[in-house]
Structure formats: structure tokens, C-alpha cells
Amino acid sequence: MSGHPDSGLLPNARLIARREYVEKIRSRAFAVATAILMAVAVGAALVPIGLRALDREQTTRIGVTSPSAGVTGRVIDLVSQYLNPMPPGADPATVRPHYILRSEPNLATGLVDVDAGRLDSVLEVSIGSTGALDFTFHGNDGPTSATIQRLQVATFGAAVVEYSQNLQGSGGPAFHVPSFVLQPTDLGSSVAPVDPAVAGSRTLLASILVVLIFITLTVYGMWVATSVASEKASRVMELLISAGTPRQLLVGKVVGVGAAGLTQYLAILLPATLVLALQDPLATALIGPADPGEAPLIGLTLPILLAFGAFFVLGFLLYAFVYAAAGSLVSRPEDIQQLAMPLSFVSMAGYFAAIFGMTAINSRVVEVLSFVPFFSPYVMLARVMLGHVDAWEIALSLGLLVAAIGASMWIAARIYGAGVLLYGQRPGFRTFLRVAIRPGGG
Amino acid sequence: MLDRMTLVIDRLSKRYGDVVALDEVGFSVAPGEIFGFLGANGAGKTTTMRIVLDILRADSGTVTWRGRPSTELPRRTFGYLPEERGLYPRMRVLDQLVFFAGLYGVPQLEARRDALDWLERFRVTDLAGRRADELSKGNQQKIQFIAAVLHDPEVVLMDEPFTGLDPVNVALLRAAFLELAARGRTLIFSTHQMEVVESLAASIAIIDHGRLVTGGSTREVRRRAGRPVVRLAVDGDVELAWAVDLPGVRASRRSADVTELTVSPGTDPQSILHAALARGAVVTCFEIADASLEDVFIELVGRPSTSAPAASRQAVEPAA
């Protein structure tokens, strides 16, 4: 409906956004939901500390085997010293070690013990012709587990000590960097083929953020749809549509609900982020200082927060316009579910693509999906956190997302302009398509 | 030249699928006029109003106001009172009025002041701080009317503004109508209450099944389309059976003291008086009047203005 001199976006979109925002955040339901989610988020932020505390309670038993009893003994001494650091001033007799290493006659007996549950894993030491050591780890710990990361450091240390002891005068063999191979004992258990350079906590964080985006896009999208539908149900819509253009109403609605969503978001995330940022001091206060080599708790960085913010806001805009169009087609808020279902399938597809994509983050499929507008908020976010992404890829993905937002706004305004005057229609995906194609038709 | 000053609705047509909602409907409304837009439910009144407001596009035909197409006019030119009343249920009345006026570009303070003025005029200042869902139907309707006129539009379109109001509020609303018209505002309203139209509207249009049936000044329409009516009362004779037996005369309405008789075009109304006097009756009331609008409506449309809507149109346009 162009042509009216007052059909510009402002000031009406701003008025509508402000009304929407004020009504939303004043409502009791909003306050209750925010308070509950805030508590949940702070709780979730404390989980890694709890996990670390639990981890400390456990004792990991590792069998060590090598062709030489002397080498086995020295490796056990060195590695267990490293794995079980003594807190300053503690009495060695009272401290329970987290790792117990014991000698195994050979790999076969060790693996039998692992099967029987007497051992958690076996560290196989092989000795090269020059006396250089190499290590194979038989166990189920993934490459990103704290145990493996610390074992890698400890075995390297053991190799250095062994090398220096074998050194006689000058002219000995050059130092051989020991290899460290992971050999899963139980093929049934999954060991994620993630680049070990990426910290394991990143995967956890990425999953959390992708889940967060999924939940909030769906919930806030439904806010938009419900708000439009209830304006229709209360018939206030007829006044609105004669005072403003569909575009003003739509943009105002989406921005107002989005701002309310963002407010809730910040109310939830700020305390949780604070807990995360202060995690190390908090952990120290609650469960004592970090052991050397203990995995960092969480890898939240500024670029990740920025990427998350950008994909959340743009993803919301994209979905919100479609939700608004859906809301404009139903006569009662109760009917929204029928139209929202196909939408949530799209959203879910992106979500699952991101979650499963995390195990193959650099694959072509994931790469392609990370540019597809309805999926990119999930998939590109996962790639940014876990894979290798060039700056131009992020820019392209964001650019496509913005273009898609423009297109969805245009289509939504068409549907909305016709939909808000339709009553008694059977809400369904076909109505949606028909009105999108020919808004004026009956 | 007159067209450049008026609201001209020119040959509007609109179909919803197979249903013809409007079929070349056209009429014009002079500035400062109160205009009655009549039709049964489903006749196409709401569709016409929506097209004038440009919230619906006609398949063909145009609407111009003072020579400019309605699609190019600022939205604040028009005020609208939809038939289906709707306010934000949980928003306070005053906030609500200021919000809607704001959408039409009225600054907040001005809107607040004018809204309080209107509330005072309708004797409901105490409603300013109440939530809309706490209001009675009649009060909601008054608020809705204020929302339609608060931005002082040049043309106000009102769908059934009098429905559901008690006599006191009908009187208040009529006074507001007359005052707005005196200030040069153009008012177009639809209603089923023909007495209201007769006493308020200078001109009318009647549509049925999407077609214009008649239009023009109210007096002219009554005279042109209807048969004259004789109101007769005779002392001690309520039945007036003899009068109904006269050729070309039939009783159209009986009340406690007066009987309304419809006279066919070829019959002289005076003949009834002659007949009465010839019988030696004591005539206490004899009046020759134009047909009532209700009679005109029934004559032209074939059913009362309050009759049920055409079923087929309900699904697409229940508010018509």
C-alpha cells in the first residue's frame, strides 16, 4: 500500500514497537519466565565447576606396559608425579591420588583388566632402537578429555627424562619427539573426531549456544505470532490497519517483541555470563585451585559472543517476520500451532544440522548449510566456534541472512495486509501460500 | 467542479473468489455532510468503507477526496469506527487513545488533552485510567468513537456507531455528529436504525448485494421511491377496518393511538379523509407524510434492514 504520504516506516513502527515492548515486559508472565530462566542459566553456568569437583572425586587407574621393566617403572614414577601434583604443604600420606598407575606384564593382560573393570585404560610404551619412547593409549577417553591432555604432557616429560638419562657424552642420537596414539578399546563408544587443538569445552559451549538460539527463536517467534493473532482476535487490528501500513505494523511488532526478547535474554545471560567470567576465581573459592593441566572450564570469548549476538538478532528477525505472517492468518491465537508447526520444522532442521554437524564441522554439507539463511544462524555459529571459518565466509553468510530478512519482510507484509482482514479461514499452510502469491484473492 | 470538493466513490467492484461483494457501486458525499450508508448485513457496506480507507483494494473503480485518489491521501484524512469493536484489552483507556492518535501523527500531549476533552463530553472522565476489558459495551463503543475522531480527520467512516447504545448515549453521539459536521467534517455512517438516519443524514445511499439501489438527499429518496403515508386516528375506532377496505390503501403499521396507512401512487390521500368524514367519524389525527425510510428500504430491497445476511458472504466478510 504505497502512495500514502505517511507510509514511511517511522514514526509509526517506533510507536508500535514501544507499545509492544512496554506491554510485554510489564506482564506478569514475562517476569516469572525471566526469573525462572535466570535461575536455570546461573545453575547451568555453575555446572562445569560441579563437574570438575566430581572429577576430582574419581580415581583413574591406568596400567603401564613396556618391553623393559625399568622403563615401565620410571614412566610410572614420572607420569604419576605429574598427574597427582601435591598441594603445597599437604601431607603426602593423607592425599588421595586421582590417578593410580601400575605396571602390567603386557598389553594383553592390561586389556583383560580393562575389560574386567579393574583398569580404566592401558598406556603402552614402545622403545625404539635408540631407546626413544613412543606411547599408545588404549582407553575410551576422547582426545579432548583432561586425562588425555595431561597424559600427553606427562609422557612427553617422561620421554625427555629417559632421553637425557640415556645420553652418554656427546654424539648420541637426536631427541625423538614421542608419538602419542589413541587406541579406543571399545569401538562402540564414540570418540568424536574433533581436532584436538579445539578444546573440548568449546563443543559443550557451542551446543549450549545453538540450543539457546533454537529455543529463543522458537519462543520469541511464537510471541510475535501470538501477539498478531490476539490483535486480530480482539479486532483491534482493524483500527491498526487503517492507521498504519502493514509494513509499519509488522516492523514495529517484530522490533518491539524482539526488544522484549533481548531484554529477557540479557536478564538471563548477564548473571550467567558473570558466573562464567568469574568461573576460575569462583572455582578456586569453592573447590580449590585448578590442578596444573586441568582443562580450562569454558572457552567464552568476545568474538564468540559477537557472532552469537549477530546470529541471534538476525535469525530472530528472519523467523519473526514469517511468524508474524502466520499469526495474521489465524482468527484465534489457539490456531497458531497449526501454522507454527511447519516453521518449527525448518528451525529444527537447522538446529539438528548444527548439532550433528559438530562432529564433521569442516565437511562440505555443513559448509553449504552455513550459508542458507534459515539454517545459518545455527550452522555458521557452530562453524565459527568449532571449525575453520574465513572472515569472508562469515560476511557472506550474514549478508545472505540480511537479504533474506528483506525478502521475508516483503512477503510477510503482503500476507499480513490481506491476512488480518480474513476471518473464519481454515488456517493452514495452503492458505499461507495462496495469500502470499495473491493477497487480494478470495 | 463539484467532484473536486467531494468524496467520490466511482464504480467500485470487488470480488472474493466467486462472490461479488461490490458491483460498480458509486455515489458521492459532500464535505460537511452527514451521510447514511444503508444496507442489510452482507450488502457490501464494510467492503466499501475498507476500500475508501485503502485497507482493501478494489478490483476496479476509484475513490477520490477533493480530487485526489484515496490511495495517495495521508491516512489521517480518514477516521474509522469498525463494526467489530476492538481495543487492546489490557491497555488503559487514555494510553490507548493517545497511542492510536499517535499513529495518525498527533503529538502525545495534544492527544492527551483532546482525549480528556472527549471523555468529558461523553461524561466518562472516570474511565481514563481503566483497562479496556473492564468497560461496559456502551462505554467501549464511546471510547472507540473517540479513537476514530481524536486525530480530527476530514472524513469519518463509521460502521454501525449507534448499535448497542442506550438512548442517553445515542443523544450524546448525535450531538457529537452534529458538532463535527458543523465544523466541516464529513461523516459517513451505516446503521439499521432508520429513525436515526431520517433525523441525522442529509443524504443516503442504499446498497444491496453489492449494488447501489438508490441514493441522493434523504427527503428526495423518501419521496421518489416510497408511497405516501397517511397517519390517521379516529376517536373510538382503533381498527379502522373501513379505511383498509378503500381501494389503493393498506395498513402498514399500527400503534396504540395512530394507524399508518400506505397509499398507492394512483390514489389521492385526501380520499381517506373524505371517507372518514362521510362516515361521521371524529378525526383526531390526519397527516400526510413521505414514506419512512424503513418502508423505502423494504420496498427497494425486499426485506427489512435488520434481516439476516446473505449466507454465502459470511465466510469472507462477516463484518459487512
Interface residues (C-beta under 8 A of the other chain):
Chain A: M1 G3 H4 P5 D6 S7 P11 N12 L15 I16 R19 E23 E231 S234 R235 V236 M237 E238 L239 L240 I241 S242 A243 G244 T245 G417 L421 L422 Y423 G424 G440 G441 G442
Chain B: R15 Y16 G17 D18 V19 R50 L53 D54 I55 L56 R57 D59 P69 T71 E72 L73 P74 R75 R76 F78 Y80 P82 E84 R85 G86 L87 Y88 P89 R90 M91 F99 F100 G102 L103 Y104 G105 Q144 A147 Q314 A315 V316 P318 A319
